[in-house]
Amino acid sequence: MSQVLYIYLKQIRPGVSIDVLAPAWSNPLLKRMPQVRRAITMPLGHGQLGLSGRWRLGRELRSRHYDQAILLPNSFKSALVPFFAGVRRRTGWRGEHRFGLLNDIRTLDKKALPLMAQRFMALGHSSGDCLPATLPSPSIEANTQRAKMLLDKFHMASDRPILALCPGSEFGSAKRWPVAYFAQLGEHYLQRGWQLALLGSSNDQVIASQISERLIHNSASFNLAGQTQLDEVIDLLSRAHAVVSNDSGLMHIAAALGIPLAVIYGPTSAGFTPPLSDSAATIASDIDCAPCFAKECPLGHHACMQSIDVERVVRELDSLVAAREGP
């Protein structure tokens, strides 16, 4: 979603150079974004104040003489490095007690900017300016040669369609479509002659294994969760004919690759973090308690996800694939 900002900056400031300070895990993704000149690794983990570490990093960056720092997180600690780096213009939403650390503080109107990507993009222009009616579409680059090598490595056929399933979610179990439903969906496409690729991090290995164990025709099913690096996942996703995902990071990568994509929403909202792609469909329950934005279902029934049946997802996905393939 932050790539929307980088694209917009390139449009309104021709010749601008963009460096991105982010966690190490995101470096492979940033390298696939042509708008980004350099990825700078944040050495501290999420939630760590690490005041001395932030001071040292800021002092290292001071020699680069940045004209502006745009802060996407709203936390106090995220504003420390640009301050220590002596960046002349430090832009961000008001957030957590950042007066003094920021000198270009914006007040967020959540109704005017309902999407997270809009809020990122709005920080790129002068305060009070209106955003374009249409957001730029994220687009990341895949390595086609390595994608072919990965298919060979995992013994996947290059001439059979691939359905990629992304069943994990870092947010919590409430965002996950049930294991049984993912398995039924996978089995449906396996019986139609497709291949199945289960993708995710090492944190998703358990749920991916549970799905695999429920498959009957599993000779063309490949559980790759935890077996790939992020850059490899990008290349594998680029070879998928379709993707089904929870609201997750891999969903946004699939959207940026332009793959036909069905996204299942329960406790979160497509009105806040939708896939920014014309080849994506969002599927959500209309029950009264959704979206609740809770990590675990507060009522214990998980009905927002349980009520989204496999047949509905198949219809949406088949429609997207047919539109992609044309008449």
Buried (B, 14 or more C-beta within 10 A) or exposed (E): BBBBBBBBBBEEBEEBBBBBBBEEEBBBBBBBBEBBEEBBEBEBEEEEEBEEBBBBBBEEBEEEEBEBBBBBEBBEBBBBBBBBBBBEEBBBBEBEEBEEBBBBBBEBEEEEBEBBBBBBBBBBBEEEEEBEEEBBBBBBBBBEEBBEEBBEEBEBEEEEBBBBBBBBBEBEEBBBBBBEBBBBBBBBBBEEEBBBBBBBBEEBBEBBBBBBEBBEEBEBBBBBBBBBEBBBBBBBBBBBBBBBBBBBBBBBBBBBBBBBBBBBBBBBBBEBBBBBBEBBBBBBBEBEBBBBEBBEBEEEEBBBBBBBEBEEBBBBBBEBBEEEEEE
